[in-house]
Amino acid sequence: MDIAKVASHLPPASRDLQVGRLLTLQSDIAQQVSGHLRPPFVSHSVPTHVTSAQGSDNSAVQDLDDCAADIAHVSAEVIFRDSGKDVQHKDFRTKMREVRSSSSKGLEYFGLTAQYVSPQRISALLLPLRSIFAKTSSFKILQQVDKVLKRITSGVNANARITPLELLIPCHTPISQNAKFLQELVKPEGSKSGKKNDAIVQLQRQVITDTDHYTNNSFRFIVFGLELFNTAFRRSRFNFQDKQIIARLDPLVKLIGNALYSSSEPVITASFKASASILQCLLKSVPSSAPLIARQILSIIRFTGSRESAVAQAGFKALASILRECEAAQVKEKDLLFLIEIVLPYLEDPERQSTVFALLRAIVARRLIVPELYDVMAGGTWLAAPL
């Protein structure tokens, strides 16, 4: 670590050369210590200099393709595996600041590495997570995985090496589950044989099974692809005058529409946001898909247990945006009556008013007037309320 601090104060030419050598050396260390040394301290010290790539103008230093897999492996070690468990244990004590903060640093290095890899190496950052999905159903660990995926999402969107056209590939493949690394079989680690004892006769059969949790956890990769698109759209990364981008965006309409039929709430919520965004684009498949998407969102809201749930509120926001921005989205009169009926109680709720007002204004702007709407418009005060 002292070497990295000294190198950061060198002249740019010398600094870039030394930092490049340091990154290469640390990759070699990561490969050598993995599987040979129990890493309570070694793994904490390996991924400590990824930030050296920041602020450098040398493309060689900013290219982390060769060591991306090693950084991801060691960062996953200090977050999820033995090293992370050691630090999180209540009896763990150390005077090394780097060890105490290793878990948070591991999250940081996932995001930073995502900023300096080529599109082909994004999968190297996701592979350790693919392995974790297969091995555990622990809610606490999976929460950490969600944080890692958010860091990777932000890093990829800030990556200057990834063009908007290339960015649509990691959006498309996780949603469709067609990525090669997602289809590879990962066997959970476990004992191959039972524990030996001194008994001559084994009275009971001991069956040891390895449970693959990937099926139950794989929806998080779909959320990753959706949020990658949502973030890119929010940051205006796509040029809708580019015919190549339009051609890549068009297949996403169907994929996002299919994601609305998921049984996972995080997928549905992310799909609401993605639907509201992609239906604003002038794509060939939008006129035919918009009515189906709007109808499915209404169906989800209708069968949601609570109108105050996060899913229902996200659905209201998505519908307001779709009705306001997409002319192809058609809503039947009975659906309008249903919407008005369920949003009226929230007109006096300050926390829900913005969503309700946005939806009602979208309905009025589309001239989708039904008799019941006049009762809401009678006061007229909500028309002047801020969105």
Secondary structure as GFF3:
##gff-version 3
##sequence-region A 1 387
A	DSSP	alpha_helix	2	8	.	.	.	ID=ss1
A	DSSP	alpha_helix	12	33	.	.	.	ID=ss2
A	DSSP	alpha_helix	42	45	.	.	.	ID=ss3
A	DSSP	three_ten_helix	50	53	.	.	.	ID=ss4
A	DSSP	alpha_helix	59	62	.	.	.	ID=ss5
A	DSSP	alpha_helix	68	80	.	.	.	ID=ss6
A	DSSP	alpha_helix	82	88	.	.	.	ID=ss7
A	DSSP	alpha_helix	97	100	.	.	.	ID=ss8
A	DSSP	alpha_helix	102	114	.	.	.	ID=ss9
A	DSSP	three_ten_helix	119	121	.	.	.	ID=ss10
A	DSSP	alpha_helix	122	135	.	.	.	ID=ss11
A	DSSP	alpha_helix	139	157	.	.	.	ID=ss12
A	DSSP	alpha_helix	164	176	.	.	.	ID=ss13
A	DSSP	alpha_helix	180	183	.	.	.	ID=ss14
A	DSSP	alpha_helix	214	217	.	.	.	ID=ss15
A	DSSP	alpha_helix	219	234	.	.	.	ID=ss16
A	DSSP	alpha_helix	243	259	.	.	.	ID=ss17
A	DSSP	alpha_helix	265	278	.	.	.	ID=ss18
A	DSSP	alpha_helix	286	302	.	.	.	ID=ss19
A	DSSP	alpha_helix	310	325	.	.	.	ID=ss20
A	DSSP	alpha_helix	333	343	.	.	.	ID=ss21
A	DSSP	three_ten_helix	344	346	.	.	.	ID=ss22
A	DSSP	alpha_helix	353	365	.	.	.	ID=ss23
A	DSSP	alpha_helix	371	377	.	.	.	ID=ss24
A	DSSP	three_ten_helix	381	384	.	.	.	ID=ss25
###
